Amino acid sequence: MSDARSVGPRDQKSADAHQLDAIAWALFLIWIGIAVLAKIGWGWSLLGISAIILGAQATLWRKVEKVDAFSVVCGLVFLVGGTWELFGLTWPLAPVLLILLGVGMLWNAVFGARAN
């Protein structure tokens, strides 16, 4: 038996995804440091986090890698939260997001079962 393993296309994709994950975490930490030092506020901080998360997922998609749906949802929530904060909208964000989440779950439960 040999300890050396050949790296196939599937292994290379995993290595690429791992490297992208490390880069995204590094950018996240750098952005948080900049946001705290510059005191830029919650709106811009959330938009920056959203850009990092969604950018990483878009890069995975472009490389024909598996995109993490949870990360995309988190990125979109940060995007909505940052936009909400920047525009100073008066509606409370949490109840609106909970309603949308509930509607999405209800839709999936009712219409998703029919697709199977």
N, C-alpha and C positions, 0 to 999 in steps of 0.2 A: 504494500500500500504506500502511496505517496502522500505526503502532507501538502504538497503544492496543489492547489485547486485552480482549474481554469475558470476564468471569469467570462461567463456567457452574457448575452444581451440582457437577460432577465436580472442577473446579478449586477450588471452595470447600471441598469435603471434604478435598482434599490440603492446603489451607492450614490447615484445622482440625487435621488430623493433625500437621502440622509444628509448630503452636503448642503442641499437647498434648505433643509430644516435647520441646520446649524447656522447658515447665513441669516435666515429669517430671525432666529433667536438673537443673534448678535446685533442685527439691526434694531430689533425690539428694545434691547437693553440700551443701546446707544441713543435711540429716540427718547426713551423714558428719561435718561440722564439729561439730554438736551432740554426736554420739556420742563423738567423740574428746575434746572439752572436758569432757563430763560423765563420761567413763570408764564408760559404762553396760555395757560387756561385749559379747562377740560375739553372744550370744543375741538380745538386744534390737536390736542393730545389724542383724543379718540379718533379723529380723522387720520392722523399719522399711523396709529395702530391698525386701523382699518386698511390703509394703503399697503402696509407691510403684509398683513395676513392675506388679503385678496391678491396682492402681487405674487406672493409665493404660490398660491393656488393656481393663478393664471399661468405661471411658469410651468408648474407641473402639467397642466392641461396642454400647453404648447409642446411639451416634451413627450406627450402621449403617455403620461404617468397617471396613476389613480389619484383623483382629486378627492380630498376629504370633505364630505358634505357638511359635517359639523363645523369645520374651520370656515367654510364659506358662509354659513349662517352666522357664526360669531363675527366675522368680518363685516357682514351686512348690518348686524346689530350695532357694531361700533360706528359704522358709517352713518346710520340713522341717528344714533345718539349724539355723535359729533355735530351733525347737521342741525339737529334739534337744538343743541346748546348754542351753536353759533347764531342761529336765527332767533333765539330767545322765544321760541314758541310757547304759548301759555298752556296748551293742553298737557296734562301729565303724560310722560312717555311710557312709564311702566304699564298702566292700564291698557293703553292702546296696543302695546306689544303683546300683552297677555291675550287680548281679544283676538288679534291677528293669529297668534299661535293656536288658540282654541279653534278658530275658524279653519285653519289649516289642518289641524288634527281631525276635526269633524269631517271635513271634505275627504281626507284620506280614508277615514273609517267607513264613510258611506260609499264613496265612488271608487276607492282603491280596492275594496273587497270585490267589486263587480269585475274588475280587470283580471282578477285571478280566476 
